[in-house]
Amino acid sequence: MRSFFTQMFVLVLTFAAASVPALAQTGFDRRGGDYTSFQIRSGDPAVCAARCEREGRCRAWSFSYPRTENALAICWLKNRVPPRVEDKCCMSGVRGAGVIEPRKEATEFSIDRLGGDYRNFETAADPAGAACKAACEGENRCRAWTYVRPGYIGAGARCYLKDRLTRPRSKPCCISGVVR
């Protein structure tokens, strides 16, 4: 009888795990298994994930953010699921994952807050914009911040500190947050 309950418990756990949606992973690449690649003018990783969903042979994808101001983002579709490798250049996922940016406290992924800038500077590339957030938290004047990933407005990443709150706008280039 105990064996029966153990088997039922394992079966329930298996179904519960299967019902949890897979998520795309920011800051990870999946190298190898490429069968095609294409440029994405909008720079939006959701375009890459959607194309993988539409193609029957696609099992996984990697999206590479633009590395310079004149370059475009690139989507790599894969006919197998390579292991993920940590790399700030990219976002990757498996078929069915879609693109769901991580939520970390008040950090707003794929959000730009235009306007209200009182200072901006080049910063190190970072998939979470942590240095930009820290700079804002360290200045009394700062109410919000926007980190722009490398390649969208220049070769490097940029941090914009804001002295007023502005309306959030969906843009794959950016990570923003409100601190005060």
DABEL-V721947 format. One record per pair of residues at least 4 apart in sequence whose ideal C-beta (glycine too) atoms are under 7 Angstrom apart, sorted by the first residue. I is the first residue (numbers start at 1). J is the second residue. D is the distance in whole Angstrom. If there is no record, write none. Layout:
i & j & d
I & J & D
I & J & D
This chain:
i & j & d
1 & 5 & 7
2 & 6 & 6
3 & 7 & 6
4 & 8 & 6
5 & 9 & 6
6 & 10 & 7
7 & 11 & 6
8 & 12 & 6
9 & 13 & 6
10 & 14 & 6
11 & 15 & 7
12 & 16 & 6
13 & 17 & 6
14 & 18 & 6
15 & 19 & 7
22 & 93 & 7
22 & 94 & 6
22 & 96 & 6
22 & 97 & 4
23 & 97 & 6
23 & 100 & 5
24 & 45 & 7
24 & 49 & 6
24 & 91 & 6
24 & 92 & 7
24 & 93 & 4
24 & 97 & 5
24 & 98 & 6
24 & 99 & 5
24 & 100 & 6
25 & 84 & 6
25 & 91 & 7
25 & 92 & 6
25 & 93 & 6
26 & 91 & 5
26 & 101 & 6
26 & 102 & 6
26 & 127 & 5
27 & 86 & 6
27 & 88 & 6
27 & 127 & 4
28 & 84 & 4
28 & 85 & 7
28 & 86 & 6
28 & 87 & 6
28 & 90 & 6
28 & 92 & 5
29 & 62 & 5
29 & 85 & 5
29 & 87 & 4
29 & 89 & 7
29 & 90 & 4
29 & 92 & 6
30 & 60 & 5
30 & 62 & 5
30 & 78 & 6
30 & 82 & 4
30 & 84 & 5
30 & 92 & 4
31 & 82 & 6
31 & 85 & 6
32 & 82 & 4
33 & 60 & 7
33 & 78 & 4
33 & 79 & 6
33 & 80 & 4
33 & 82 & 5
34 & 76 & 5
34 & 78 & 6
35 & 57 & 7
35 & 77 & 6
35 & 78 & 7
35 & 79 & 5
36 & 77 & 5
37 & 74 & 6
37 & 75 & 6
37 & 76 & 5
38 & 75 & 6
39 & 72 & 4
39 & 73 & 7
39 & 74 & 6
40 & 44 & 6
40 & 47 & 5
40 & 48 & 6
40 & 72 & 6
40 & 73 & 4
40 & 75 & 6
41 & 72 & 6
42 & 47 & 6
43 & 66 & 6
43 & 73 & 4
43 & 152 & 6
43 & 172 & 5
43 & 173 & 6
44 & 172 & 4
45 & 49 & 6
45 & 63 & 4
45 & 91 & 5
45 & 99 & 5
45 & 172 & 6
46 & 50 & 6
46 & 99 & 4
47 & 51 & 6
47 & 75 & 7
48 & 52 & 7
48 & 61 & 5
48 & 63 & 4
48 & 75 & 4
49 & 53 & 7
49 & 61 & 6
49 & 93 & 6
49 & 97 & 7
49 & 98 & 5
49 & 99 & 5
50 & 54 & 7
51 & 55 & 6
51 & 75 & 6
51 & 77 & 7
52 & 58 & 4
52 & 61 & 4
52 & 77 & 6
52 & 95 & 5
53 & 95 & 6
55 & 77 & 6
57 & 79 & 5
58 & 77 & 5
58 & 78 & 7
58 & 95 & 6
59 & 78 & 6
59 & 79 & 6
59 & 80 & 5
59 & 81 & 5
59 & 94 & 7
59 & 95 & 6
60 & 78 & 4
60 & 81 & 4
60 & 82 & 7
60 & 92 & 7
60 & 93 & 7
60 & 94 & 5
60 & 95 & 7
61 & 75 & 6
61 & 76 & 6
61 & 77 & 5
61 & 78 & 6
61 & 92 & 6
61 & 93 & 6
62 & 76 & 5
62 & 90 & 5
62 & 92 & 4
63 & 73 & 6
63 & 75 & 5
63 & 90 & 6
63 & 91 & 5
63 & 92 & 7
64 & 73 & 6
64 & 74 & 5
64 & 89 & 6
64 & 90 & 5
65 & 73 & 6
65 & 89 & 6
65 & 90 & 7
65 & 149 & 5
65 & 150 & 7
65 & 151 & 6
66 & 71 & 4
66 & 72 & 6
66 & 73 & 5
66 & 151 & 3
66 & 152 & 6
67 & 71 & 5
67 & 150 & 6
67 & 151 & 5
68 & 151 & 6
68 & 155 & 5
69 & 151 & 7
69 & 153 & 7
69 & 154 & 5
69 & 155 & 6
71 & 151 & 6
78 & 82 & 6
81 & 94 & 5
84 & 92 & 6
88 & 125 & 5
88 & 126 & 7
88 & 127 & 5
93 & 97 & 3
101 & 109 & 3
101 & 110 & 5
102 & 109 & 6
104 & 128 & 7
106 & 177 & 5
106 & 178 & 6
107 & 128 & 7
107 & 133 & 7
107 & 175 & 6
107 & 177 & 5
108 & 168 & 6
108 & 175 & 7
108 & 176 & 5
108 & 177 & 6
109 & 175 & 6
110 & 170 & 6
110 & 171 & 7
110 & 172 & 5
111 & 168 & 5
111 & 169 & 7
111 & 170 & 6
111 & 171 & 7
111 & 174 & 6
111 & 176 & 5
112 & 146 & 6
112 & 169 & 5
112 & 171 & 4
112 & 173 & 6
112 & 174 & 4
112 & 176 & 6
113 & 144 & 6
113 & 146 & 5
113 & 162 & 6
113 & 166 & 5
113 & 168 & 6
113 & 176 & 5
114 & 166 & 6
114 & 169 & 6
115 & 166 & 5
116 & 144 & 7
116 & 162 & 4
116 & 163 & 6
116 & 164 & 4
116 & 165 & 7
116 & 166 & 5
117 & 160 & 5
117 & 161 & 7
117 & 162 & 6
118 & 141 & 7
118 & 161 & 6
118 & 162 & 7
118 & 163 & 5
119 & 161 & 5
120 & 158 & 6
120 & 159 & 6
120 & 160 & 5
121 & 158 & 7
121 & 159 & 6
122 & 156 & 5
122 & 157 & 7
122 & 158 & 6
123 & 131 & 5
123 & 132 & 6
123 & 157 & 5
123 & 158 & 7
123 & 159 & 5
124 & 131 & 6
124 & 157 & 7
125 & 150 & 5
125 & 157 & 5
126 & 130 & 5
126 & 131 & 6
126 & 157 & 7
128 & 175 & 7
129 & 133 & 6
129 & 147 & 3
129 & 175 & 4
130 & 134 & 6
131 & 135 & 6
131 & 159 & 7
132 & 136 & 7
132 & 145 & 5
132 & 147 & 4
132 & 159 & 4
133 & 137 & 6
133 & 145 & 6
133 & 177 & 5
134 & 138 & 6
135 & 139 & 7
135 & 159 & 6
135 & 161 & 6
136 & 142 & 4
136 & 145 & 4
136 & 161 & 5
136 & 179 & 5
137 & 179 & 5
139 & 161 & 7
141 & 163 & 5
142 & 161 & 5
142 & 162 & 7
142 & 163 & 7
142 & 179 & 6
143 & 162 & 6
143 & 163 & 6
143 & 164 & 6
143 & 165 & 6
143 & 178 & 7
143 & 179 & 7
143 & 180 & 5
144 & 162 & 4
144 & 165 & 5
144 & 176 & 7
144 & 177 & 7
144 & 178 & 5
144 & 179 & 7
145 & 159 & 6
145 & 160 & 7
145 & 161 & 6
145 & 162 & 6
145 & 176 & 6
145 & 177 & 6
146 & 160 & 5
146 & 174 & 5
146 & 176 & 4
147 & 157 & 7
147 & 159 & 5
147 & 174 & 6
147 & 175 & 5
148 & 152 & 5
148 & 153 & 5
148 & 157 & 6
148 & 158 & 5
148 & 173 & 5
148 & 174 & 5
149 & 157 & 6
149 & 173 & 6
150 & 155 & 6
150 & 156 & 5
150 & 157 & 5
151 & 155 & 7
152 & 173 & 4
153 & 158 & 6
154 & 158 & 6
162 & 166 & 7
165 & 178 & 6
168 & 176 & 7
